[in-house]
Amino acid sequence: KRQSMDNAKTGLWDVFKSVAASVFGVQSSANRERDFQQQSFVPYLVVGVVFVVALVVSLVLIVSAVLPS
């Protein structure tokens, strides 16, 4: 059963959770190993780029709302 779980494709939500955890430095070693066993890194790359852009935009919006102009 463990082998079938390892070979299963990860869903978009799993990719998002892995990217978010790795960005904040709290990725578990089991999830990291699962991520590195996937055949394609493209979903991780796309979600990672979107996540980082959204994070930067949200930080810019928060700072511009807090600081008077």
Distance bins in CASP14 RR format, pairs under 12 A and 6 or more apart:
PFRMAT RR
TARGET T0000
AUTHOR 0000-0000-0000
RMODE 2
METHOD distances of the structure
MODEL  1
1 7 0 0 0 0 0 1 0 0 0 0 0
1 8 0 0 0 0 0 1 0 0 0 0 0
2 8 0 0 0 0 0 1 0 0 0 0 0
2 30 0 0 0 0 0 1 0 0 0 0 0
2 33 0 0 0 0 0 1 0 0 0 0 0
2 34 0 0 0 0 0 1 0 0 0 0 0
2 37 0 0 0 0 0 1 0 0 0 0 0
3 37 0 0 0 0 0 1 0 0 0 0 0
5 14 0 0 0 0 0 1 0 0 0 0 0
5 30 0 0 0 0 0 1 0 0 0 0 0
5 33 0 0 0 0 0 1 0 0 0 0 0
5 34 0 0 0 0 1 0 0 0 0 0 0
5 37 0 0 0 0 0 1 0 0 0 0 0
6 30 0 0 0 0 0 1 0 0 0 0 0
6 31 0 0 0 0 0 1 0 0 0 0 0
6 33 0 0 0 0 1 0 0 0 0 0 0
6 34 1 0 0 1 0 0 0 0 0 0 0
6 35 0 0 0 0 0 1 0 0 0 0 0
6 36 0 0 0 0 0 1 0 0 0 0 0
6 37 1 0 1 0 0 0 0 0 0 0 0
6 38 0 0 0 0 1 0 0 0 0 0 0
6 39 0 0 0 0 0 1 0 0 0 0 0
7 34 0 0 0 0 0 1 0 0 0 0 0
7 37 1 0 0 1 0 0 0 0 0 0 0
7 38 0 0 0 0 1 0 0 0 0 0 0
7 39 0 0 0 0 1 0 0 0 0 0 0
8 14 0 0 0 0 1 0 0 0 0 0 0
8 34 0 0 0 0 1 0 0 0 0 0 0
8 37 0 0 0 0 0 1 0 0 0 0 0
8 38 0 0 0 0 1 0 0 0 0 0 0
8 39 0 0 0 0 0 1 0 0 0 0 0
9 15 0 0 0 0 1 0 0 0 0 0 0
9 34 0 0 0 0 0 1 0 0 0 0 0
9 35 0 0 0 0 0 1 0 0 0 0 0
9 37 0 0 0 0 0 1 0 0 0 0 0
9 38 1 0 0 1 0 0 0 0 0 0 0
9 39 0 0 0 0 1 0 0 0 0 0 0
9 40 0 0 0 0 1 0 0 0 0 0 0
9 43 0 0 0 0 1 0 0 0 0 0 0
10 16 0 0 0 0 1 0 0 0 0 0 0
10 17 0 0 0 0 1 0 0 0 0 0 0
10 18 1 0 0 1 0 0 0 0 0 0 0
10 19 0 0 0 0 0 1 0 0 0 0 0
10 31 0 0 0 0 1 0 0 0 0 0 0
10 34 1 0 0 1 0 0 0 0 0 0 0
10 35 1 0 0 1 0 0 0 0 0 0 0
10 36 0 0 0 0 0 1 0 0 0 0 0
10 37 0 0 0 0 1 0 0 0 0 0 0
10 38 1 0 0 1 0 0 0 0 0 0 0
10 39 0 0 0 0 0 1 0 0 0 0 0
10 40 0 0 0 0 0 1 0 0 0 0 0
10 41 0 0 0 0 0 1 0 0 0 0 0
10 43 1 0 0 1 0 0 0 0 0 0 0
10 44 0 0 0 0 1 0 0 0 0 0 0
10 47 0 0 0 0 0 1 0 0 0 0 0
11 17 0 0 0 0 1 0 0 0 0 0 0
11 18 0 0 0 0 1 0 0 0 0 0 0
11 34 0 0 0 0 0 1 0 0 0 0 0
11 35 0 0 0 0 0 1 0 0 0 0 0
11 38 0 0 0 0 1 0 0 0 0 0 0
11 43 0 0 0 0 1 0 0 0 0 0 0
11 44 0 0 0 0 0 1 0 0 0 0 0
11 47 0 0 0 0 0 1 0 0 0 0 0
12 18 0 0 0 0 0 1 0 0 0 0 0
12 19 0 0 0 0 0 1 0 0 0 0 0
12 43 1 0 0 1 0 0 0 0 0 0 0
12 44 0 0 0 0 0 1 0 0 0 0 0
12 46 0 0 0 0 1 0 0 0 0 0 0
12 47 1 0 0 1 0 0 0 0 0 0 0
12 50 0 0 0 0 0 1 0 0 0 0 0
13 19 0 0 0 0 0 1 0 0 0 0 0
13 20 0 0 0 0 0 1 0 0 0 0 0
13 43 0 0 0 0 0 1 0 0 0 0 0
13 47 0 0 0 0 0 1 0 0 0 0 0
14 20 0 0 0 0 0 1 0 0 0 0 0
14 21 0 0 0 0 0 1 0 0 0 0 0
14 31 0 0 0 0 1 0 0 0 0 0 0
14 34 0 0 0 0 1 0 0 0 0 0 0
14 35 0 0 0 0 1 0 0 0 0 0 0
14 38 0 0 0 0 1 0 0 0 0 0 0
14 43 0 0 0 0 1 0 0 0 0 0 0
14 44 0 0 0 0 0 1 0 0 0 0 0
14 47 0 0 0 0 0 1 0 0 0 0 0
15 21 0 0 0 0 0 1 0 0 0 0 0
15 22 0 0 0 0 0 1 0 0 0 0 0
15 31 0 0 0 0 0 1 0 0 0 0 0
15 34 0 0 0 0 0 1 0 0 0 0 0
15 35 0 0 0 0 1 0 0 0 0 0 0
15 38 0 0 0 0 1 0 0 0 0 0 0
15 40 0 0 0 0 0 1 0 0 0 0 0
15 41 0 0 0 0 0 1 0 0 0 0 0
15 42 0 0 0 0 0 1 0 0 0 0 0
15 43 1 0 1 0 0 0 0 0 0 0 0
15 44 1 0 1 0 0 0 0 0 0 0 0
15 45 0 0 0 0 1 0 0 0 0 0 0
15 46 0 0 0 0 1 0 0 0 0 0 0
15 47 1 0 1 0 0 0 0 0 0 0 0
15 48 0 0 0 0 1 0 0 0 0 0 0
15 50 0 0 0 0 0 1 0 0 0 0 0
15 51 0 0 0 0 1 0 0 0 0 0 0
16 22 0 0 0 0 0 1 0 0 0 0 0
16 23 0 0 0 0 0 1 0 0 0 0 0
16 35 0 0 0 0 0 1 0 0 0 0 0
16 43 0 0 0 0 1 0 0 0 0 0 0
16 44 0 0 0 0 1 0 0 0 0 0 0
16 46 0 0 0 0 0 1 0 0 0 0 0
16 47 1 0 1 0 0 0 0 0 0 0 0
16 48 0 0 0 0 1 0 0 0 0 0 0
16 50 0 0 0 0 1 0 0 0 0 0 0
16 51 1 0 0 1 0 0 0 0 0 0 0
16 54 0 0 0 0 0 1 0 0 0 0 0
17 23 0 0 0 0 0 1 0 0 0 0 0
17 24 0 0 0 0 0 1 0 0 0 0 0
17 26 0 0 0 0 0 1 0 0 0 0 0
17 27 0 0 0 0 1 0 0 0 0 0 0
17 28 0 0 0 0 0 1 0 0 0 0 0
17 31 1 0 0 1 0 0 0 0 0 0 0
17 34 0 0 0 0 0 1 0 0 0 0 0
17 35 0 0 0 0 0 1 0 0 0 0 0
17 44 0 0 0 0 0 1 0 0 0 0 0
17 47 0 0 0 0 1 0 0 0 0 0 0
17 48 0 0 0 0 0 1 0 0 0 0 0
17 51 0 0 0 0 0 1 0 0 0 0 0
18 24 0 0 0 0 0 1 0 0 0 0 0
18 25 0 0 0 0 0 1 0 0 0 0 0
18 26 0 0 0 0 0 1 0 0 0 0 0
18 27 1 0 0 1 0 0 0 0 0 0 0
18 28 0 0 0 0 1 0 0 0 0 0 0
18 30 0 0 0 0 0 1 0 0 0 0 0
18 31 1 0 1 0 0 0 0 0 0 0 0
18 32 1 0 0 1 0 0 0 0 0 0 0
18 33 0 0 0 0 0 1 0 0 0 0 0
18 34 0 0 0 0 1 0 0 0 0 0 0
18 35 1 0 1 0 0 0 0 0 0 0 0
18 36 0 0 0 0 0 1 0 0 0 0 0
18 37 0 0 0 0 0 1 0 0 0 0 0
18 38 0 0 0 0 1 0 0 0 0 0 0
18 41 0 0 0 0 0 1 0 0 0 0 0
18 43 0 0 0 0 1 0 0 0 0 0 0
18 44 1 0 0 1 0 0 0 0 0 0 0
18 47 0 0 0 0 1 0 0 0 0 0 0
18 48 0 0 0 0 1 0 0 0 0 0 0
18 51 0 0 0 0 0 1 0 0 0 0 0
19 25 0 0 0 0 0 1 0 0 0 0 0
19 26 0 0 0 0 0 1 0 0 0 0 0
19 27 0 0 0 0 1 0 0 0 0 0 0
19 31 0 0 0 0 0 1 0 0 0 0 0
19 32 0 0 0 0 0 1 0 0 0 0 0
19 35 0 0 0 0 1 0 0 0 0 0 0
19 41 0 0 0 0 0 1 0 0 0 0 0
19 43 0 0 0 0 1 0 0 0 0 0 0
19 44 1 0 0 1 0 0 0 0 0 0 0
19 45 0 0 0 0 1 0 0 0 0 0 0
19 46 0 0 0 0 1 0 0 0 0 0 0
19 47 1 0 1 0 0 0 0 0 0 0 0
19 48 1 0 1 0 0 0 0 0 0 0 0
19 49 0 0 0 0 1 0 0 0 0 0 0
19 50 0 0 0 0 1 0 0 0 0 0 0
19 51 1 0 1 0 0 0 0 0 0 0 0
19 52 0 0 0 0 1 0 0 0 0 0 0
19 54 0 0 0 0 0 1 0 0 0 0 0
19 55 0 0 0 0 0 1 0 0 0 0 0
20 26 0 0 0 0 1 0 0 0 0 0 0
20 27 0 0 0 0 1 0 0 0 0 0 0
20 31 0 0 0 0 0 1 0 0 0 0 0
20 44 0 0 0 0 0 1 0 0 0 0 0
20 47 0 0 0 0 1 0 0 0 0 0 0
20 48 0 0 0 0 1 0 0 0 0 0 0
20 50 0 0 0 0 0 1 0 0 0 0 0
20 51 1 0 0 1 0 0 0 0 0 0 0
20 52 0 0 0 0 0 1 0 0 0 0 0
20 54 0 0 0 0 0 1 0 0 0 0 0
20 55 0 0 0 0 1 0 0 0 0 0 0
21 27 1 0 1 0 0 0 0 0 0 0 0
21 28 1 0 0 1 0 0 0 0 0 0 0
21 29 0 0 0 0 0 1 0 0 0 0 0
21 30 0 0 0 0 0 1 0 0 0 0 0
21 31 1 0 0 1 0 0 0 0 0 0 0
21 32 0 0 0 0 1 0 0 0 0 0 0
21 34 0 0 0 0 0 1 0 0 0 0 0
21 35 0 0 0 0 1 0 0 0 0 0 0
21 44 0 0 0 0 0 1 0 0 0 0 0
21 47 0 0 0 0 0 1 0 0 0 0 0
21 48 0 0 0 0 0 1 0 0 0 0 0
21 51 0 0 0 0 0 1 0 0 0 0 0
22 28 0 0 0 0 0 1 0 0 0 0 0
22 29 0 0 0 0 0 1 0 0 0 0 0
22 31 0 0 0 0 1 0 0 0 0 0 0
22 32 1 0 0 1 0 0 0 0 0 0 0
22 35 0 0 0 0 1 0 0 0 0 0 0
22 36 0 0 0 0 0 1 0 0 0 0 0
22 44 0 0 0 0 1 0 0 0 0 0 0
22 47 0 0 0 0 0 1 0 0 0 0 0
22 48 0 0 0 0 1 0 0 0 0 0 0
22 51 0 0 0 0 1 0 0 0 0 0 0
22 52 0 0 0 0 0 1 0 0 0 0 0
23 44 0 0 0 0 0 1 0 0 0 0 0
23 47 0 0 0 0 0 1 0 0 0 0 0
23 48 1 0 0 1 0 0 0 0 0 0 0
23 49 0 0 0 0 0 1 0 0 0 0 0
23 50 0 0 0 0 0 1 0 0 0 0 0
23 51 1 0 0 1 0 0 0 0 0 0 0
23 52 1 0 0 1 0 0 0 0 0 0 0
23 53 0 0 0 0 0 1 0 0 0 0 0
23 54 0 0 0 0 0 1 0 0 0 0 0
23 55 1 0 0 1 0 0 0 0 0 0 0
23 56 0 0 0 0 0 1 0 0 0 0 0
24 51 0 0 0 0 0 1 0 0 0 0 0
24 52 0 0 0 0 0 1 0 0 0 0 0
24 55 0 0 0 0 1 0 0 0 0 0 0
25 31 0 0 0 0 0 1 0 0 0 0 0
25 32 0 0 0 0 0 1 0 0 0 0 0
26 32 0 0 0 0 0 1 0 0 0 0 0
27 33 0 0 0 0 0 1 0 0 0 0 0
27 34 0 0 0 0 0 1 0 0 0 0 0
27 35 0 0 0 0 1 0 0 0 0 0 0
27 36 0 0 0 0 0 1 0 0 0 0 0
27 44 0 0 0 0 0 1 0 0 0 0 0
28 34 0 0 0 0 1 0 0 0 0 0 0
28 35 0 0 0 0 0 1 0 0 0 0 0
29 35 0 0 0 0 0 1 0 0 0 0 0
29 36 0 0 0 0 0 1 0 0 0 0 0
30 36 0 0 0 0 0 1 0 0 0 0 0
30 37 0 0 0 0 0 1 0 0 0 0 0
31 37 0 0 0 0 0 1 0 0 0 0 0
31 38 0 0 0 0 0 1 0 0 0 0 0
31 44 0 0 0 0 0 1 0 0 0 0 0
32 38 0 0 0 0 0 1 0 0 0 0 0
32 44 0 0 0 0 0 1 0 0 0 0 0
34 44 0 0 0 0 0 1 0 0 0 0 0
35 41 0 0 0 0 1 0 0 0 0 0 0
35 43 0 0 0 0 1 0 0 0 0 0 0
35 44 1 0 0 1 0 0 0 0 0 0 0
35 45 0 0 0 0 0 1 0 0 0 0 0
35 47 0 0 0 0 0 1 0 0 0 0 0
35 48 0 0 0 0 0 1 0 0 0 0 0
36 44 0 0 0 0 1 0 0 0 0 0 0
38 44 1 0 0 1 0 0 0 0 0 0 0
38 45 0 0 0 0 0 1 0 0 0 0 0
40 46 0 0 0 0 0 1 0 0 0 0 0
41 47 0 0 0 0 0 1 0 0 0 0 0
41 48 0 0 0 0 0 1 0 0 0 0 0
42 48 0 0 0 0 0 1 0 0 0 0 0
42 49 0 0 0 0 0 1 0 0 0 0 0
43 49 0 0 0 0 0 1 0 0 0 0 0
43 50 0 0 0 0 0 1 0 0 0 0 0
43 51 0 0 0 0 0 1 0 0 0 0 0
44 50 0 0 0 0 0 1 0 0 0 0 0
44 51 0 0 0 0 0 1 0 0 0 0 0
45 51 0 0 0 0 0 1 0 0 0 0 0
45 52 0 0 0 0 0 1 0 0 0 0 0
46 52 0 0 0 0 0 1 0 0 0 0 0
46 53 0 0 0 0 0 1 0 0 0 0 0
47 53 0 0 0 0 0 1 0 0 0 0 0
47 54 0 0 0 0 0 1 0 0 0 0 0
48 54 0 0 0 0 1 0 0 0 0 0 0
48 55 0 0 0 0 1 0 0 0 0 0 0
48 56 0 0 0 0 0 1 0 0 0 0 0
49 55 0 0 0 0 0 1 0 0 0 0 0
49 56 0 0 0 0 0 1 0 0 0 0 0
50 56 0 0 0 0 0 1 0 0 0 0 0
50 57 0 0 0 0 0 1 0 0 0 0 0
51 57 0 0 0 0 0 1 0 0 0 0 0
51 58 0 0 0 0 0 1 0 0 0 0 0
52 58 0 0 0 0 0 1 0 0 0 0 0
52 59 0 0 0 0 0 1 0 0 0 0 0
53 59 0 0 0 0 0 1 0 0 0 0 0
53 60 0 0 0 0 0 1 0 0 0 0 0
54 60 0 0 0 0 0 1 0 0 0 0 0
54 61 0 0 0 0 0 1 0 0 0 0 0
55 61 0 0 0 0 0 1 0 0 0 0 0
55 62 0 0 0 0 0 1 0 0 0 0 0
56 62 0 0 0 0 0 1 0 0 0 0 0
56 63 0 0 0 0 0 1 0 0 0 0 0
57 63 0 0 0 0 0 1 0 0 0 0 0
57 64 0 0 0 0 0 1 0 0 0 0 0
58 64 0 0 0 0 0 1 0 0 0 0 0
58 65 0 0 0 0 0 1 0 0 0 0 0
59 65 0 0 0 0 0 1 0 0 0 0 0
59 66 0 0 0 0 0 1 0 0 0 0 0
60 66 0 0 0 0 0 1 0 0 0 0 0
60 67 0 0 0 0 0 1 0 0 0 0 0
61 67 0 0 0 0 0 1 0 0 0 0 0
63 69 0 0 0 0 0 1 0 0 0 0 0
END
